[in-house]
């Protein structure tokens, strides 16, 4: 089978060559869509392929990726980002996969690695992501009676590992896009609401929280699922703790503690009492964050953050 590598890029002169050096042996064609670079990105891309296209930014990453996919002509499409790397061992695995992949496979998942090191929204350092897609899908009927078209794709979980090595975080960019969507009245899916909460909690600045405040108040009021309520309340509690609005902080903290809590909220309550210099009370909540609850937004709220604070509480108040 043949592979089209498809990428969307903007101002990636520091990353692009290293990424394409990893992929040039694997790819039968390389399609690069530039969304408005002001550096040397397009010139670097032209050293690897003659399929370099300009795309006027619409505010949607999906629009840009769909445009890139529309230019592909090979059997499968590998979707890459400029800050990804595939080492020699995994390139060999990829080439073996290319020779042996069964034609009925429509999606290949690969391990996406190095997540926690780069302060991403993900709770796992290594996780499966769909990376290789069959370009043309053929629908078939199945079952001898009450026949139906097979709708679920055939997915293969490979052992190929891709290292994610961003040179900078994307939190500010992503949060600005989320805020713009909300302010324009666009409806966020459950998936995007989950990602918005995670990015905000992990990387957000006070101004990001301010722009998101009414969206998460509405989300908390209308939530029909417990986890969504907890996520929205955790975001709001952190914002109100940072701005010193104690009554609003307690309002949302109590909602979550009434539902058996989560690591983020226990940590936030610990932070509240820590700033009040009530270290014994703070330590109790940090302990609950680390040992009695599970995280919904930030994996670090279960381990390194509360455990570090527990040590500080011990030092400041001689808590055993």
C-alpha positions as a Markdown table, in Angstrom:
| # | Residue | x | y | z |
|---|---|---|---|---|
| 1 | Unk | 0.0 | 0.0 | 0.0 |
| 2 | Unk | 1.0 | 3.6 | -0.5 |
| 3 | Unk | 1.0 | 6.5 | 1.9 |
| 4 | Unk | 0.3 | 10.2 | 1.7 |
| 5 | Unk | 1.7 | 12.2 | 4.5 |
| 6 | Unk | -0.6 | 15.2 | 5.1 |
| 7 | Unk | 0.3 | 18.1 | 7.3 |
| 8 | Unk | -1.0 | 21.6 | 8.1 |
| 9 | Unk | 1.7 | 24.1 | 9.2 |
| 10 | Unk | 2.3 | 27.7 | 10.2 |
| 11 | Unk | 5.6 | 29.2 | 11.2 |
| 12 | Unk | 7.2 | 25.8 | 11.8 |
| 13 | Unk | 10.7 | 26.5 | 10.5 |
| 14 | Unk | 12.3 | 25.2 | 13.7 |
| 15 | Unk | 10.5 | 21.8 | 13.6 |
| 16 | Unk | 9.5 | 21.0 | 10.0 |
| 17 | Unk | 12.8 | 19.6 | 8.6 |
| 18 | Unk | 13.3 | 17.2 | 11.5 |
| 19 | Unk | 9.8 | 15.9 | 11.2 |
| 20 | Unk | 10.0 | 15.4 | 7.4 |
| 21 | Unk | 13.4 | 13.7 | 7.8 |
| 22 | Unk | 11.6 | 11.1 | 9.9 |
| 23 | Unk | 8.8 | 10.6 | 7.3 |
| 24 | Unk | 10.5 | 10.9 | 3.9 |
| 25 | Unk | 11.4 | 7.2 | 3.8 |
| 26 | Unk | 7.8 | 6.2 | 4.7 |
| 27 | Unk | 5.9 | 8.5 | 2.4 |
| 28 | Unk | 5.0 | 8.0 | -1.2 |
| 29 | Unk | 3.9 | 11.6 | -1.3 |
| 30 | Unk | 4.0 | 14.5 | 1.1 |
| 31 | Unk | 1.2 | 17.1 | 1.1 |
| 32 | Unk | 1.9 | 20.3 | 3.1 |
| 33 | Unk | -0.8 | 22.9 | 3.6 |
| 34 | Unk | 0.5 | 26.3 | 4.9 |
| 35 | Unk | -2.1 | 28.4 | 6.8 |
| 36 | Unk | -0.1 | 31.7 | 6.7 |
| 37 | Unk | 3.5 | 31.3 | 7.7 |
| 38 | Unk | 5.7 | 34.4 | 8.0 |
| 39 | Unk | 9.0 | 32.5 | 8.3 |
| 40 | Unk | 10.9 | 30.0 | 6.2 |
| 41 | Unk | 8.4 | 27.2 | 6.6 |
| 42 | Unk | 7.2 | 27.0 | 2.9 |
| 43 | Unk | 10.8 | 27.1 | 1.6 |
| 44 | Unk | 11.7 | 24.2 | 3.8 |
| 45 | Unk | 8.6 | 22.3 | 2.8 |
| 46 | Unk | 9.5 | 22.8 | -0.9 |
| 47 | Unk | 12.8 | 20.9 | -0.3 |
| 48 | Unk | 10.8 | 17.7 | 0.4 |
| 49 | Unk | 7.8 | 18.0 | -1.9 |
| 50 | Unk | 6.2 | 19.9 | -4.7 |
| 51 | Unk | 2.8 | 19.6 | -3.1 |
| 52 | Unk | 2.8 | 22.7 | -1.0 |
| 53 | Unk | -0.5 | 24.6 | -0.9 |
| 54 | Unk | -1.7 | 27.8 | 0.7 |
| 55 | Unk | -4.9 | 27.8 | 2.7 |
| 56 | Unk | -6.6 | 30.9 | 3.9 |
| 57 | Unk | -7.2 | 30.4 | 7.6 |
| 58 | Unk | -10.9 | 30.0 | 8.4 |
| 59 | Unk | -10.5 | 29.6 | 12.2 |
| 60 | Unk | -11.1 | 25.9 | 11.9 |
| 61 | Unk | -8.3 | 23.3 | 12.1 |
| 62 | Unk | -10.7 | 20.8 | 10.6 |
| 63 | Unk | -11.2 | 22.9 | 7.5 |
| 64 | Unk | -7.4 | 23.0 | 7.0 |
| 65 | Unk | -7.0 | 19.2 | 7.6 |
| 66 | Unk | -9.9 | 18.4 | 5.2 |
| 67 | Unk | -8.2 | 20.5 | 2.5 |
| 68 | Unk | -4.9 | 18.7 | 3.0 |
| 69 | Unk | -6.7 | 15.3 | 2.9 |
| 70 | Unk | -8.4 | 16.4 | -0.4 |
| 71 | Unk | -5.0 | 16.7 | -2.0 |
| 72 | Unk | -3.9 | 13.2 | -1.1 |
| 73 | Unk | -3.8 | 10.5 | -3.8 |
| 74 | Unk | -2.3 | 7.4 | -2.1 |
| 75 | Unk | -4.0 | 4.4 | -0.5 |
| 76 | Unk | -3.7 | 5.6 | 3.1 |
| 77 | Unk | -3.2 | 9.1 | 4.7 |
| 78 | Unk | -0.8 | 9.6 | 7.6 |
| 79 | Unk | -1.7 | 12.8 | 9.5 |
| 80 | Unk | 1.3 | 14.4 | 11.0 |
| 81 | Unk | 2.2 | 17.5 | 13.0 |
| 82 | Unk | 5.5 | 19.3 | 12.7 |
| 83 | Unk | 6.4 | 18.7 | 16.3 |
| 84 | Unk | 6.3 | 14.9 | 16.0 |
| 85 | Unk | 9.3 | 12.6 | 15.7 |
| 86 | Unk | 9.6 | 8.9 | 14.8 |
| 87 | Unk | 12.9 | 7.3 | 15.7 |
| 88 | Unk | 14.8 | 4.6 | 13.7 |
| 89 | Unk | 13.3 | 1.6 | 15.5 |
| 90 | Unk | 9.7 | 2.9 | 14.9 |
| 91 | Unk | 10.4 | 3.8 | 11.3 |
| 92 | Unk | 11.4 | 0.2 | 10.7 |
| 93 | Unk | 8.1 | -0.9 | 12.3 |
| 94 | Unk | 6.2 | 1.5 | 10.1 |
| 95 | Unk | 7.9 | 0.2 | 7.0 |
| 96 | Unk | 7.0 | -3.4 | 8.0 |
| 97 | Unk | 3.4 | -2.3 | 8.6 |
| 98 | Unk | 3.4 | -0.7 | 5.2 |
| 99 | Unk | 4.3 | -4.1 | 3.6 |
| 100 | Unk | 2.0 | -6.3 | 5.7 |
| 101 | Unk | -1.2 | -4.2 | 6.5 |
| 102 | Unk | -4.3 | -6.1 | 5.5 |
| 103 | Unk | -6.4 | -4.1 | 3.0 |
| 104 | Unk | -9.6 | -4.3 | 5.1 |
| 105 | Unk | -7.9 | -2.2 | 7.9 |
| 106 | Unk | -9.3 | 1.4 | 7.6 |
| 107 | Unk | -7.6 | 3.1 | 10.6 |
| 108 | Unk | -4.3 | 2.3 | 12.3 |
| 109 | Unk | -3.7 | 3.6 | 15.8 |
| 110 | Unk | -0.2 | 4.4 | 17.1 |
| 111 | Unk | 1.1 | 5.3 | 20.5 |
| 112 | Unk | 1.4 | 9.1 | 21.1 |
| 113 | Unk | 4.2 | 9.6 | 23.6 |
| 114 | Unk | 5.7 | 12.3 | 25.9 |
| 115 | Unk | 2.4 | 13.9 | 26.8 |
| 116 | Unk | 2.9 | 14.6 | 30.5 |
| 117 | Unk | 6.3 | 16.1 | 30.0 |
| 118 | Unk | 4.9 | 18.9 | 27.9 |
| 119 | Unk | 2.0 | 19.9 | 30.1 |
| 120 | Unk | -0.6 | 18.8 | 27.7 |
| 121 | Unk | -4.3 | 18.2 | 28.6 |
| 122 | Unk | -3.8 | 14.5 | 28.5 |
| 123 | Unk | -3.6 | 12.3 | 31.6 |
| 124 | Unk | -1.4 | 9.6 | 30.1 |
| 125 | Unk | 2.1 | 9.9 | 28.9 |
| 126 | Unk | 1.5 | 7.2 | 26.3 |
| 127 | Unk | -1.8 | 6.6 | 24.6 |
| 128 | Unk | -3.3 | 5.4 | 21.4 |
| 129 | Unk | -4.3 | 7.8 | 18.7 |
| 130 | Unk | -5.7 | 7.2 | 15.2 |
| 131 | Unk | -2.9 | 8.3 | 12.8 |
| 132 | Unk | -3.2 | 6.3 | 9.5 |
| 133 | Unk | -6.5 | 6.4 | 7.6 |
| 134 | Unk | -7.6 | 4.6 | 4.5 |
| 135 | Unk | -8.3 | 7.3 | 1.9 |
| 136 | Unk | -11.2 | 5.7 | 0.2 |
| 137 | Unk | -13.6 | 3.6 | 2.3 |
| 138 | Unk | -15.7 | 0.9 | 0.6 |
| 139 | Unk | -19.0 | 0.1 | 2.3 |
| 140 | Unk | -20.1 | -3.5 | 2.4 |
| 141 | Unk | -23.2 | -5.3 | 3.4 |
| 142 | Unk | -23.0 | -8.0 | 6.1 |
| 143 | Unk | -25.2 | -10.7 | 7.7 |
| 144 | Unk | -27.2 | -13.3 | 5.8 |
| 145 | Unk | -30.5 | -11.9 | 7.0 |
| 146 | Unk | -31.5 | -8.5 | 8.3 |
| 147 | Unk | -28.5 | -7.3 | 6.4 |
| 148 | Unk | -26.9 | -4.0 | 7.2 |
| 149 | Unk | -24.0 | -1.9 | 6.0 |
| 150 | Unk | -20.9 | -2.1 | 8.2 |
| 151 | Unk | -20.5 | 1.3 | 9.7 |
| 152 | Unk | -17.8 | 0.8 | 12.3 |
| 153 | Unk | -14.3 | 1.1 | 10.8 |
| 154 | Unk | -11.8 | -1.7 | 11.0 |
| 155 | Unk | -9.1 | -0.4 | 13.4 |
| 156 | Unk | -5.7 | -1.9 | 14.0 |
| 157 | Unk | -3.7 | -1.0 | 17.1 |
| 158 | Unk | 0.0 | -1.0 | 16.1 |
| 159 | Unk | 3.0 | -0.8 | 18.4 |
| 160 | Unk | 4.5 | 2.2 | 16.6 |
| 161 | Unk | 5.5 | 5.0 | 18.9 |
| 162 | Unk | 5.4 | 8.7 | 17.9 |
| 163 | Unk | 7.2 | 11.2 | 20.2 |
| 164 | Unk | 5.5 | 14.5 | 20.7 |
| 165 | Unk | 8.1 | 17.3 | 21.1 |
| 166 | Unk | 6.5 | 20.7 | 21.0 |
| 167 | Unk | 8.9 | 23.7 | 21.2 |
| 168 | Unk | 6.2 | 25.7 | 22.9 |
| 169 | Unk | 2.7 | 25.2 | 24.4 |
| 170 | Unk | -0.5 | 25.8 | 22.4 |
| 171 | Unk | -2.6 | 26.6 | 25.5 |
| 172 | Unk | -3.0 | 30.4 | 24.9 |
| 173 | Unk | -3.9 | 29.8 | 21.2 |
| 174 | Unk | -6.4 | 27.1 | 21.9 |
| 175 | Unk | -8.1 | 29.0 | 24.7 |
| 176 | Unk | -8.5 | 32.0 | 22.5 |
| 177 | Unk | -10.2 | 29.9 | 19.9 |
| 178 | Unk | -12.5 | 28.4 | 22.5 |
| 179 | Unk | -13.4 | 31.8 | 23.8 |
| 180 | Unk | -14.1 | 33.1 | 20.4 |
| 181 | Unk | -16.4 | 30.2 | 19.6 |
| 182 | Unk | -18.4 | 30.7 | 22.8 |
| 183 | Unk | -18.7 | 34.4 | 22.3 |
| 184 | Unk | -20.0 | 33.9 | 18.8 |
| 185 | Unk | -22.7 | 31.6 | 20.2 |
| 186 | Unk | -21.3 | 28.4 | 18.8 |
| 187 | Unk | -22.4 | 25.2 | 20.6 |
| 188 | Unk | -19.5 | 23.1 | 21.9 |
| 189 | Unk | -19.8 | 19.4 | 21.8 |
| 190 | Unk | -19.3 | 17.3 | 24.9 |
| 191 | Unk | -15.8 | 16.4 | 23.7 |
| 192 | Unk | -14.8 | 20.0 | 23.1 |
| 193 | Unk | -16.3 | 21.1 | 26.5 |
| 194 | Unk | -14.2 | 18.5 | 28.1 |
| 195 | Unk | -11.0 | 19.7 | 26.3 |
| 196 | Unk | -11.8 | 23.3 | 27.0 |
| 197 | Unk | -12.1 | 22.6 | 30.8 |
| 198 | Unk | -8.8 | 20.7 | 30.8 |
| 199 | Unk | -6.8 | 23.3 | 28.8 |
| 200 | Unk | -8.3 | 26.1 | 31.0 |
| 201 | Unk | -7.6 | 24.3 | 34.3 |
| 202 | Unk | -4.0 | 23.3 | 33.3 |
| 203 | Unk | -2.8 | 26.3 | 31.3 |
| 204 | Unk | -5.3 | 29.1 | 31.7 |
| 205 | Unk | -4.4 | 32.6 | 32.9 |
| 206 | Unk | -6.9 | 34.8 | 34.8 |
| 207 | Unk | -8.0 | 36.5 | 31.7 |
| 208 | Unk | -8.8 | 33.2 | 30.1 |
| 209 | Unk | -10.9 | 32.2 | 33.0 |
| 210 | Unk | -12.7 | 35.5 | 32.9 |
| 211 | Unk | -13.7 | 35.0 | 29.2 |
| 212 | Unk | -14.8 | 31.4 | 30.1 |
| 213 | Unk | -16.7 | 32.2 | 33.3 |
| 214 | Unk | -20.3 | 32.5 | 31.9 |
| 215 | Unk | -19.9 | 29.4 | 29.7 |
| 216 | Unk | -18.9 | 27.2 | 32.6 |
| 217 | Unk | -21.6 | 28.7 | 34.9 |
| 218 | Unk | -24.1 | 27.8 | 32.2 |
| 219 | Unk | -22.5 | 24.3 | 31.8 |
| 220 | Unk | -22.7 | 23.7 | 35.6 |
| 221 | Unk | -26.4 | 24.8 | 35.7 |
| 222 | Unk | -27.4 | 22.6 | 32.7 |
| 223 | Unk | -25.1 | 19.6 | 33.3 |
| 224 | Unk | -27.0 | 16.3 | 33.2 |
| 225 | Unk | -23.9 | 14.2 | 33.8 |
| 226 | Unk | -22.0 | 14.2 | 37.1 |
| 227 | Unk | -18.5 | 14.4 | 35.6 |
| 228 | Unk | -19.4 | 17.4 | 33.5 |
| 229 | Unk | -20.8 | 19.2 | 36.5 |
| 230 | Unk | -17.6 | 18.4 | 38.5 |
| 231 | Unk | -15.4 | 19.6 | 35.7 |
| 232 | Unk | -17.3 | 22.9 | 35.3 |
| 233 | Unk | -17.4 | 23.5 | 39.0 |
| 234 | Unk | -13.6 | 22.8 | 39.4 |
| 235 | Unk | -12.8 | 25.3 | 36.7 |
| 236 | Unk | -15.0 | 27.9 | 38.4 |
| 237 | Unk | -13.7 | 27.2 | 41.9 |
| 238 | Unk | -10.1 | 27.7 | 40.7 |
| 239 | Unk | -11.0 | 31.0 | 39.0 |
| 240 | Unk | -12.8 | 32.3 | 42.1 |
| 241 | Unk | -10.0 | 31.1 | 44.4 |
| 242 | Unk | -7.5 | 33.0 | 42.2 |
| 243 | Unk | -9.6 | 36.2 | 42.3 |
| 244 | Unk | -10.4 | 36.0 | 46.0 |
| 245 | Unk | -14.2 | 35.6 | 45.7 |
| 246 | Unk | -14.6 | 33.3 | 48.7 |
| 247 | Unk | -18.4 | 33.0 | 48.5 |
| 248 | Unk | -18.4 | 32.0 | 44.9 |
| 249 | Unk | -15.5 | 29.6 | 45.5 |
| 250 | Unk | -17.4 | 27.8 | 48.3 |
| 251 | Unk | -20.6 | 27.6 | 46.2 |
| 252 | Unk | -18.9 | 25.5 | 43.6 |
| 253 | Unk | -16.6 | 23.6 | 45.9 |
| 254 | Unk | -19.6 | 22.4 | 48.0 |
| 255 | Unk | -21.4 | 21.2 | 44.8 |
| 256 | Unk | -18.5 | 18.8 | 44.0 |
| 257 | Unk | -17.8 | 17.6 | 47.6 |
| 258 | Unk | -21.5 | 16.7 | 47.8 |
| 259 | Unk | -20.9 | 14.4 | 44.8 |
| 260 | Unk | -17.9 | 12.6 | 46.4 |
| 261 | Unk | -15.4 | 15.1 | 45.1 |
| 262 | Unk | -12.6 | 14.8 | 42.6 |
| 263 | Unk | -8.8 | 15.4 | 42.9 |
| 264 | Unk | -9.0 | 18.8 | 41.4 |
| 265 | Unk | -11.6 | 20.1 | 43.8 |
| 266 | Unk | -9.8 | 18.6 | 46.8 |
| 267 | Unk | -6.6 | 20.3 | 45.7 |
| 268 | Unk | -8.4 | 23.6 | 45.2 |
| 269 | Unk | -9.9 | 23.5 | 48.7 |
| 270 | Unk | -6.4 | 22.7 | 50.0 |
| 271 | Unk | -5.0 | 25.7 | 48.2 |
| 272 | Unk | -7.8 | 27.8 | 49.7 |
| 273 | Unk | -6.8 | 26.9 | 53.2 |
| 274 | Unk | -3.1 | 27.0 | 52.5 |
| 275 | Unk | -3.4 | 30.7 | 51.5 |
| 276 | Unk | -5.3 | 31.2 | 54.8 |
| 277 | Unk | -2.3 | 29.6 | 56.6 |
| 278 | Unk | -4.6 | 26.9 | 58.0 |
| 279 | Unk | -2.1 | 24.2 | 57.2 |
| 280 | Unk | -3.8 | 21.4 | 59.1 |
| 281 | Unk | -7.0 | 21.9 | 57.2 |
| 282 | Unk | -5.1 | 22.3 | 53.9 |
| 283 | Unk | -3.2 | 19.0 | 54.5 |
| 284 | Unk | -6.4 | 17.1 | 55.0 |
| 285 | Unk | -7.7 | 18.2 | 51.6 |
| 286 | Unk | -4.3 | 17.6 | 49.9 |
| 287 | Unk | -4.4 | 14.1 | 51.3 |
| 288 | Unk | -7.8 | 13.6 | 49.9 |
| 289 | Unk | -6.7 | 14.9 | 46.5 |
| 290 | Unk | -3.8 | 12.4 | 46.4 |
| 291 | Unk | -5.3 | 9.3 | 48.0 |
| 292 | Unk | -9.1 | 9.4 | 48.1 |
| 293 | Unk | -10.3 | 10.8 | 44.8 |
| 294 | Unk | -9.6 | 10.6 | 41.1 |
| 295 | Unk | -8.8 | 13.4 | 38.6 |
| 296 | Unk | -11.1 | 14.6 | 35.8 |
| 297 | Unk | -9.0 | 17.4 | 34.3 |
| 298 | Unk | -5.4 | 17.3 | 35.5 |
| 299 | Unk | -3.4 | 14.1 | 36.4 |
| 300 | Unk | -1.0 | 16.2 | 38.5 |
| 301 | Unk | -3.8 | 17.1 | 40.9 |
| 302 | Unk | -3.7 | 13.5 | 42.1 |
| 303 | Unk | 0.0 | 13.2 | 42.8 |
| 304 | Unk | 2.8 | 15.8 | 42.4 |
| 305 | Unk | 0.7 | 18.9 | 43.2 |
| 306 | Unk | -0.9 | 17.7 | 46.4 |
| 307 | Unk | 2.0 | 15.7 | 47.6 |
| 308 | Unk | 4.3 | 18.7 | 47.2 |
| 309 | Unk | 1.9 | 20.8 | 49.2 |
| 310 | Unk | 1.6 | 18.2 | 51.9 |
| 311 | Unk | 5.3 | 18.4 | 52.4 |
| 312 | Unk | 5.1 | 22.2 | 52.7 |
| 313 | Unk | 2.3 | 21.9 | 55.2 |
| 314 | Unk | 4.4 | 19.5 | 57.3 |
| 315 | Unk | 7.3 | 21.9 | 57.3 |
| 316 | Unk | 5.2 | 24.9 | 58.2 |
| 317 | Unk | 3.1 | 23.4 | 61.0 |
| 318 | Unk | 5.0 | 20.2 | 62.1 |
| 319 | Unk | 2.1 | 18.0 | 60.9 |
| 320 | Unk | 3.1 | 14.3 | 61.1 |
